[in-house]
Amino acid sequence: MKRKTDDIDTALLERLRKGDELAFKTLFEHFGVRLYQFSLRYLHNREDVEDLLHDVFLKIWLNRSSLRTGTSFRAYLFTIAYNNIRRRFLKRSREEK
């Protein structure tokens, strides 16, 4: 069953794909806090988390025209964040060696 928030996300994504900055801001406000909390559990540093949020949402903005509707934007967003966190850990690991 489709959730009402899925419909909202789809409408916002359509607007975002067209370059609507208000839709981008709305998505940031809707998902930013949850993504921040998720990332903080791994990174334990507020500055690193804020940097990660900027990277994730910059990627969303730069790739907005290729965003797909009908898929979970939330899952896409958290996958980007998770992969970014992994890269940060790998980089730290290499630097320590």
Secondary structure as UniProt FT lines:
FT   HELIX           4..17
FT   TURN            18..19
FT   HELIX           21..43
FT   HELIX           46..62
FT   HELIX           64..66
FT   HELIX           73..96
//
